[in-house]
């Protein structure tokens, strides 16, 4: 048996965005000139791909207490 591993590199795409002066100055002060792209990418990812909320733990009254054991016989009527 042979196992072949493929590595796929995602190349960044260069684009131009137009920022307001205040936003540009803030990004430079907070992240520096060389890290503006990373900061913008993080903001866009958080804004566009918001994580979905899990239903786990929504109802505080719902617990595992009182659940039927799998080995327990089913009720038949």
Residue, then its C-alpha position, 0 to 999 in steps of 0.5 A: x500500500x502506498x500513501x501519497x500526501x499532497x500539500x496545497x498552498x493557498x496563495x494570497x490574492x493582492x487587491x486594493x482597498x480604499x480606507x478613510x484616513x482615520x481608519x488607516x492611521x488607526x491601523x498603522x498605530x495599532x498594528x504597524x505598516x507591515x501587519x495591516x493586511x493581517x489585521x484587515x483579514x482578521x476583521x473581515x473573517x470575524x465579520x463575514x464568517x460569524x461562528x454559529x452558536x451551539x445549542x449545547x447548554x441553552x436550557x439550564x434545566x436540561x441535564x443528564x440526570x434521570x436518563x434511561x440506561x442503554x442496557x435498560x429494557x424498553x417499555x412496551x405497551 
